[in-house]
C-alpha cells in the first residue's frame, strides 16, 4: 500500500515506484496525471484499490486502468473535472467486483451514470455520491433496488433527493448502517420514519442543515 495525499507526485516518481515496488495492491495518491495512471496500469494488473483525484486526469487515464486492472474492489474518483461518463463506464465494466465506490465532487455525474454503475457492479456495499448535484430520486431508488447489501450511502448535497429515495432504502436495504443526507431540504418525517423502520442496523445518520424536525430525530432513537 502507498498513500500520499499532501503534494503532487511527478510522473518520474510514480515511474520509479512502479520500477521498484512491483507488488503494490493499494495506491492512494492525489493529483496524479494520465501518464502516471498509464504506468500504474501497466505495472499493477492485480491492483485492488486506487484513488484517482485531480484535474490532470482525463478519460485516457481511466481507460488505461480499465484496460489493465480488472480486480479492483474499491475506487475513489473525485475532483476530476476533465473526465466523462465514457471513462467511468469503461472502468465499471472492467471491474464488476467493485464493492466500494466514491465518486463525490464530480458535477457531471447523472442518474444515467449511476444506472450504468449498478448494471456493471451488482455487489456494491458502499457508495458516496455527495456533491453530485444532478442526481435525483431515480438514481437512489435504483441503488436501493439493485443493492440490497448496501451498508453505507453518502448523498450529502444531492439537492434533488426527497422522501421517495429514503422510502426505497427502507424497503430494500435492511443492512444499511450509515447514511449522510446533509443539506437535502426535501426530506421530511415521512422519509426518515420509513428509513428507521426498514434499517434496524443504522448506526450513523448525518443530517446537517436539513429541515428535519424533532419528531424525525425521535423516530431514529
C-alpha positions as a Python dict, from the first residue, in 0.01 Angstrom:
ca = {
    (1, 'X'): (0, 0, 0),
    (2, 'X'): (111, 354, -73),
    (3, 'X'): (-81, 660, 46),
    (4, 'X'): (35, 1013, -36),
    (5, 'X'): (-218, 1294, 0),
    (6, 'X'): (-21, 1613, 59),
    (7, 'X'): (154, 1709, -263),
    (8, 'X'): (166, 1619, -627),
    (9, 'X'): (388, 1328, -719),
    (10, 'X'): (554, 1384, -1054),
    (11, 'X'): (539, 1118, -1324),
    (12, 'X'): (905, 1030, -1268),
    (13, 'X'): (841, 942, -904),
    (14, 'X'): (544, 725, -996),
    (15, 'X'): (755, 550, -1259),
    (16, 'X'): (1029, 490, -1002),
    (17, 'X'): (766, 346, -769),
    (18, 'X'): (647, 115, -1042),
    (19, 'X'): (1004, 5, -1118),
    (20, 'X'): (1094, -70, -757),
    (21, 'X'): (770, -182, -589),
    (22, 'X'): (605, -428, -825),
    (23, 'X'): (369, -589, -574),
    (24, 'X'): (155, -297, -461),
    (25, 'X'): (-217, -365, -435),
    (26, 'X'): (-343, -31, -299),
    (27, 'X'): (-243, 311, -438),
    (28, 'X'): (-386, 629, -291),
    (29, 'X'): (-204, 936, -422),
    (30, 'X'): (-368, 1268, -500),
    (31, 'X'): (-315, 1473, -815),
    (32, 'X'): (-177, 1210, -1048),
    (33, 'X'): (-166, 1251, -1426),
    (34, 'X'): (-275, 1034, -1715),
    (35, 'X'): (88, 934, -1767),
    (36, 'X'): (111, 815, -1408),
    (37, 'X'): (-211, 617, -1438),
    (38, 'X'): (-83, 452, -1755),
    (39, 'X'): (234, 348, -1571),
    (40, 'X'): (32, 218, -1277),
    (41, 'X'): (-199, 23, -1504),
    (42, 'X'): (88, -142, -1687),
    (43, 'X'): (269, -237, -1365),
    (44, 'X'): (-15, -340, -1135),
    (45, 'X'): (-274, -559, -1311),
    (46, 'X'): (-372, -703, -970),
    (47, 'X'): (-446, -363, -818),
    (48, 'X'): (-731, -380, -565),
    (49, 'X'): (-791, -16, -474),
    (50, 'X'): (-694, 322, -613),
    (51, 'X'): (-756, 692, -557),
    (52, 'X'): (-788, 900, -875),
    (53, 'X'): (-816, 1266, -792),
    (54, 'X'): (-740, 1594, -965),
    (55, 'X'): (-798, 1789, -1283),
    (56, 'X'): (-495, 1647, -1465),
    (57, 'X'): (-683, 1321, -1518),
    (58, 'X'): (-882, 1259, -1837),
    (59, 'X'): (-1061, 958, -1981),
    (60, 'X'): (-725, 839, -2117),
    (61, 'X'): (-609, 763, -1763),
    (62, 'X'): (-932, 586, -1672),
    (63, 'X'): (-924, 382, -1991),
    (64, 'X'): (-569, 269, -1914),
    (65, 'X'): (-678, 142, -1573),
    (66, 'X'): (-985, -22, -1725),
    (67, 'X'): (-772, -195, -1987),
    (68, 'X'): (-521, -350, -1747),
    (69, 'X'): (-675, -362, -1397),
    (70, 'X'): (-972, -595, -1354),
    (71, 'X'): (-951, -684, -984),
    (72, 'X'): (-1045, -352, -825),
    (73, 'X'): (-1282, -369, -529),
    (74, 'X'): (-1252, -6, -417),
    (75, 'X'): (-1210, 320, -609),
    (76, 'X'): (-1211, 688, -519),
    (77, 'X'): (-1257, 925, -814),
    (78, 'X'): (-1307, 1286, -709),
    (79, 'X'): (-1241, 1641, -824),
    (80, 'X'): (-1180, 1506, -1175),
    (81, 'X'): (-1313, 1786, -1391),
    (82, 'X'): (-1183, 1652, -1722),
    (83, 'X'): (-1326, 1302, -1722),
    (84, 'X'): (-1657, 1196, -1876),
    (85, 'X'): (-1916, 924, -1846),
    (86, 'X'): (-1731, 721, -2112),
    (87, 'X'): (-1424, 683, -1894),
    (88, 'X'): (-1625, 588, -1588),
    (89, 'X'): (-1836, 337, -1780),
    (90, 'X'): (-1526, 161, -1908),
    (91, 'X'): (-1383, 139, -1558),
    (92, 'X'): (-1706, -4, -1414),
    (93, 'X'): (-1739, -260, -1693),
    (94, 'X'): (-1382, -381, -1639),
    (95, 'X'): (-1427, -422, -1262),
    (96, 'X'): (-1755, -598, -1180),
    (97, 'X'): (-1635, -690, -829),
    (98, 'X'): (-1630, -332, -703),
    (99, 'X'): (-1790, -307, -359),
    (100, 'X'): (-1679, 43, -251),
    (101, 'X'): (-1718, 339, -490),
    (102, 'X'): (-1655, 703, -401),
    (103, 'X'): (-1730, 948, -684),
    (104, 'X'): (-1800, 1261, -480),
    (105, 'X'): (-1746, 1614, -615),
    (106, 'X'): (-1795, 1528, -983),
    (107, 'X'): (-2062, 1765, -1106),
    (108, 'X'): (-2123, 1591, -1438),
    (109, 'X'): (-2245, 1265, -1288),
    (110, 'X'): (-2609, 1197, -1364),
    (111, 'X'): (-2870, 932, -1291),
    (112, 'X'): (-2763, 752, -1609),
    (113, 'X'): (-2407, 721, -1478),
    (114, 'X'): (-2538, 559, -1160),
    (115, 'X'): (-2755, 319, -1362),
    (116, 'X'): (-2451, 203, -1559),
    (117, 'X'): (-2253, 157, -1239),
    (118, 'X'): (-2531, -60, -1096),
    (119, 'X'): (-2552, -271, -1410),
    (120, 'X'): (-2178, -337, -1409),
    (121, 'X'): (-2113, -368, -1035),
    (122, 'X'): (-2401, -550, -861),
    (123, 'X'): (-2204, -615, -541),
    (124, 'X'): (-2185, -254, -421),
    (125, 'X'): (-2181, -218, -43),
    (126, 'X'): (-2062, 142, -5),
    (127, 'X'): (-2144, 435, -233),
    (128, 'X'): (-2052, 801, -197),
    (129, 'X'): (-2209, 1044, -444),
    (130, 'X'): (-2207, 1363, -238),
    (131, 'X'): (-2197, 1690, -434),
    (132, 'X'): (-2320, 1513, -749),
    (133, 'X'): (-2587, 1777, -799),
    (134, 'X'): (-2763, 1615, -1094),
    (135, 'X'): (-2857, 1302, -901),
    (136, 'X'): (-3230, 1255, -838),
    (137, 'X'): (-3454, 1011, -654),
    (138, 'X'): (-3446, 781, -957),
    (139, 'X'): (-3078, 702, -903),
    (140, 'X'): (-3111, 637, -529),
    (141, 'X'): (-3421, 422, -580),
    (142, 'X'): (-3226, 217, -836),
    (143, 'X'): (-2940, 180, -586),
    (144, 'X'): (-3186, 53, -327),
    (145, 'X'): (-3344, -195, -566),
    (146, 'X'): (-3018, -328, -710),
    (147, 'X'): (-2800, -325, -397),
    (148, 'X'): (-2986, -483, -104),
    (149, 'X'): (-2645, -548, 54),
    (150, 'X'): (-2572, -174, 79),
    (151, 'X'): (-2425, -72, 416),
    (152, 'X'): (-2320, 291, 357),
    (153, 'X'): (-2457, 574, 141),
    (154, 'X'): (-2347, 937, 116),
    (155, 'X'): (-2595, 1162, -66),
    (156, 'X'): (-2487, 1481, 107),
    (157, 'X'): (-2570, 1786, -107),
    (158, 'X'): (-2764, 1587, -365),
    (159, 'X'): (-3029, 1855, -366),
    (160, 'X'): (-3289, 1670, -574),
    (161, 'X'): (-3334, 1383, -328),
    (162, 'X'): (-3668, 1352, -147),
    (163, 'X'): (-3858, 1116, 83),
    (164, 'X'): (-3911, 875, -209),
    (165, 'X'): (-3542, 783, -202),
    (166, 'X'): (-3540, 711, 172),
    (167, 'X'): (-3860, 509, 147),
    (168, 'X'): (-3694, 288, -116),
    (169, 'X'): (-3386, 244, 101),
    (170, 'X'): (-3606, 139, 392),
    (171, 'X'): (-3785, -111, 172),
    (172, 'X'): (-3478, -278, 25),
    (173, 'X'): (-3157, -202, 220),
    (174, 'X'): (-3219, -357, 558),
    (175, 'X'): (-2847, -384, 632),
    (176, 'X'): (-2780, -11, 591),
    (177, 'X'): (-2555, 113, 872),
    (178, 'X'): (-2456, 465, 765),
    (179, 'X'): (-2621, 743, 564),
    (180, 'X'): (-2548, 1112, 512),
    (181, 'X'): (-2836, 1325, 383),
    (182, 'X'): (-2695, 1664, 486),
    (183, 'X'): (-2812, 1979, 304),
    (184, 'X'): (-3110, 1800, 149),
    (185, 'X'): (-3416, 2017, 212),
    (186, 'X'): (-3675, 1785, 53),
    (187, 'X'): (-3665, 1515, 320),
    (188, 'X'): (-3925, 1501, 595),
    (189, 'X'): (-4052, 1284, 877),
    (190, 'X'): (-4213, 1054, 619),
    (191, 'X'): (-3880, 953, 467),
    (192, 'X'): (-3697, 935, 798),
    (193, 'X'): (-3961, 712, 958),
    (194, 'X'): (-3954, 474, 659),
    (195, 'X'): (-3576, 458, 678),
    (196, 'X'): (-3581, 393, 1052),
    (197, 'X'): (-3842, 119, 1019),
    (198, 'X'): (-3661, -63, 740),
    (199, 'X'): (-3299, -21, 852),
    (200, 'X'): (-3269, -151, 1209),
    (201, 'X'): (-2889, -173, 1188),
    (202, 'X'): (-2848, 200, 1122),
    (203, 'X'): (-2564, 333, 1337),
    (204, 'X'): (-2467, 663, 1172),
    (205, 'X'): (-2719, 919, 1049),
    (206, 'X'): (-2592, 1258, 933),
    (207, 'X'): (-2841, 1530, 852),
    (208, 'X'): (-2674, 1868, 887),
    (209, 'X'): (-2867, 2170, 755),
    (210, 'X'): (-3187, 1984, 673),
    (211, 'X'): (-3544, 2066, 771),
    (212, 'X'): (-3589, 1752, 979),
    (213, 'X'): (-3792, 1818, 1293),
    (214, 'X'): (-3758, 1677, 1643),
    (215, 'X'): (-4011, 1411, 1551),
    (216, 'X'): (-3785, 1290, 1272),
    (217, 'X'): (-3493, 1262, 1508),
    (218, 'X'): (-3700, 1085, 1772),
    (219, 'X'): (-3812, 812, 1534),
    (220, 'X'): (-3447, 715, 1484),
    (221, 'X'): (-3387, 665, 1856),
}
